[in-house]
Amino acid sequence: MSTSANLGTLLRFYATRQGSAFVNFRDFCDYIKRYAEHHVEEQAELIKYLGNTEDAVRAELEKLAEKHLVYFLDRAPDKLTVIVIMYFTAQYAQRYKEISLNSSVPFPSITDLPKQVPLEAIERENAADHLPVLFAKQDLKSPLLYCLQLPHDAPAILFPECVPVNVLTDAAMAKLRAMLKKEEYHDYFLKKLRNANPGKEISTKTFFEQFVSRPDSAVQSVESSGDSFYFWSQLCYFIRQDFEKVKDMTLEDINLLQSVAISELYLLMLKNRIQKQHQKQDALRDLEQALNKPPYFYSMQAILKLTDAKGIPLHGRYSDEDLKNFLEALTSESRNSELPRLLVFKVDSGTHYLVYKTKVFPLIVRLCNEAHDIVEKNLIDKWFRALEHYEKLPEMHDKVKFEECLKKETGRASPVLYALLTSNFLPLLDIEMQNNTEGGDFKFFSGGRLLPYSKLLMLDNSSILSNAKIMLPFWYVIPVISQIIGFFMRPPKSPADEIKSEDSELRKEKEPGKSGKNMTRREALAEAAKNLEGHFVPEGSTIDRELDSYCKQWNKLIAKESYAQLTEDVNSLIRDYMRKVIRTISAHTFTAERIESLAEALVKTPNMQKITDQDALYMYVQLYILRLAENG
């Protein structure tokens, strides 16, 4: 216990012993000095009260006065009196115990305080603002005493923080219930309530009778029924309307007005809390559905940017703690020793992604199809450069080296695919999905081992080598000439040179472009579009690859000409639409939310509605709008 708190305890004990909250400063200093002389060996901090006791005590009392625990009355040196607010705190805490046992006991109010106590001595709080604070977090050991100012000009009440706030709200309800049980009030207010709700006589009477007979019915009715809060508002209004007309109010009348005010605040707070809870549950349900849509894998940054069907961010309707608990439940809870519904994997850059386990295999198939083209092109280009310099790479003919090369190229070209294929949950997921129809008929394992990358990507070193050779000039394929030229032109190349070459290529790929200072409107829009790529394009992919992937998902036509025609029709619709709205868009207003709203409007047009896979089409339209903006 700190010194200040210890002095406060001694002050409250001293006031209680003398039976008054008004303590003479000098008498209290004498008491403290004697106390310190007797207990200084037990509590070394009391030594400061053995010297100039008055200055030491005054300094501590000033700290207590700042917290509204004491108040200085008549600061003249000889007449300095300390009002111990903590004395009243204990006194009125006892009053609330009596109220909880007998609802006829009145609430303590300002008029109950001695006349010498000024209003500014008590900490004043607006009940509408302070009750939610107390319900959220209340210190039941606090010695504070509040003067709660009630709405509708109802007389203020005194409330110690050490009393649980639900004692106050329960007491207000109990006072209303006791009044409505009286014969002269019961039928009168029931009739007013039924007349105000024609056609709802039965539900009105049920609500009224339950409240009168059951103490816990008020909270339950607001939580379970939408009409209950409306009935409550009406009932409180009728009671307040009648009792405000009374000219010579009794203490019981004042208590009823105070009870109505407290009940209205409590039930409004309860209603708002229930609404927020429902909004949070709806938002988390929308989040769960969003995670089940393309691109199927989401980073935490992408999750925080998800919106509902109206484009309103979901994150604003639940807290970070709610999101953390929600994702922890999905990624940890499992049934029958199965994997959790939501799986987590990490790419080499350190970014974590979440994906539903039922979407892992379809996602791998999609990413393998995408990686097929890019990996094949990269290897053809690489092998062509090697052959052009009369070099031979081991992976050109060695199957084992080719598999190692494919694995390396996959990690570079498609980090998400590589992370999924090397994840520790994939073998377990394959076993689990063998008897699960949700996983689809995908075979990525044989004999308990992952299929080779050449089979997953459907690539063969011989076909890649043939394609690379086709790109060479004709004299490279004439044996005698190629051998002679190769003997003189083949430069020696160490492994270090190869690594340097690859690093320089990577640096060229990653080197950012420089934007000019004086840009036109179209250039500024293109720059804004490039800055938004990271929001729509997954890590390690490109906008062209994503466009091609989603196009293959929504365009189900097999015939090559029909496929191209449908794609062009959709692209034309997007271009025509963007020509109309491009004048209203600036670089400042061209945001991710704007792109999403434009795409949503396009997808809902009659022609677009004919396409069955709306999710893939929606993603495609967003990317195509981004591509149009980039191209200016």
HELIX and SHEET records of a PDB file:
HELIX    1   1 THR A    3  GLN A   18  1                                  16    
HELIX    2   2 PHE A   25  HIS A   39  1                                  15    
HELIX    3   3 ALA A   44  TYR A   49  5                                   6    
HELIX    4   4 THR A   53  GLU A   66  1                                  14    
HELIX    5   5 ILE A   85  LEU A  101  1                                  17    
HELIX    6   6 ILE A  110  ASP A  112  5                                   3    
HELIX    7   7 LEU A  119  ALA A  121  5                                   3    
HELIX    8   8 ALA A  127  ALA A  136  1                                  10    
HELIX    9   9 VAL A  165  LYS A  181  1                                  17    
HELIX   10  10 GLU A  183  ASN A  195  1                                  13    
HELIX   11  11 GLU A  201  SER A  213  1                                  13    
HELIX   12  12 SER A  217  SER A  224  1                                   8    
HELIX   13  13 GLY A  226  GLU A  244  1                                  19    
HELIX   14  14 LEU A  251  ALA A  290  1                                  40    
HELIX   15  15 MET A  300  LEU A  304  1                                   5    
HELIX   16  16 HIS A  315  ARG A  317  5                                   3    
HELIX   17  17 ASP A  320  SER A  332  1                                  13    
HELIX   18  18 LYS A  357  GLU A  388  1                                  32    
HELIX   19  19 PRO A  394  MET A  396  5                                   3    
HELIX   20  20 LYS A  399  ALA A  413  1                                  15    
HELIX   21  21 PRO A  415  LEU A  421  1                                   7    
HELIX   22  22 LEU A  426  MET A  433  1                                   8    
HELIX   23  23 THR A  437  GLY A  439  5                                   3    
HELIX   24  24 TYR A  453  LEU A  456  1                                   4    
HELIX   25  25 ASN A  461  ILE A  470  1                                  10    
HELIX   26  26 PHE A  474  VAL A  477  5                                   4    
HELIX   27  27 PRO A  479  MET A  489  1                                  11    
HELIX   28  28 PRO A  495  LYS A  510  1                                  16    
HELIX   29  29 ARG A  521  ASN A  531  1                                  11    
HELIX   30  30 GLU A  533  PHE A  536  1                                   4    
HELIX   31  31 ILE A  543  TRP A  554  1                                  12    
HELIX   32  32 LYS A  560  VAL A  581  1                                  22    
HELIX   33  33 ILE A  582  THR A  584  5                                   3    
HELIX   34  34 ALA A  592  VAL A  603  1                                  12    
HELIX   35  35 PRO A  606  GLN A  609  1                                   4    
HELIX   36  36 GLN A  614  ASN A  631  1                                  18    
SHEET    1   A 3 PHE A  22  ASN A  24  0                                        
SHEET    2   A 3 THR A  81  VAL A  84 -1                                        
SHEET    3   A 3 VAL A  70  LEU A  73 -1                                        
SHEET    1   B 3 GLU A 123  ASN A 126  0                                        
SHEET    2   B 3 LEU A 145  GLN A 149  1                                        
SHEET    3   B 3 ILE A 157  PRO A 160 -1                                        
SHEET    1   C 3 PHE A 297  SER A 299  0                                        
SHEET    2   C 3 HIS A 352  TYR A 356 -1                                        
SHEET    3   C 3 LEU A 342  LYS A 346 -1                                        
SHEET    1   D 2 PHE A 445  SER A 446  0                                        
SHEET    2   D 2 ARG A 449  LEU A 450 -1                                        
END                                                                             
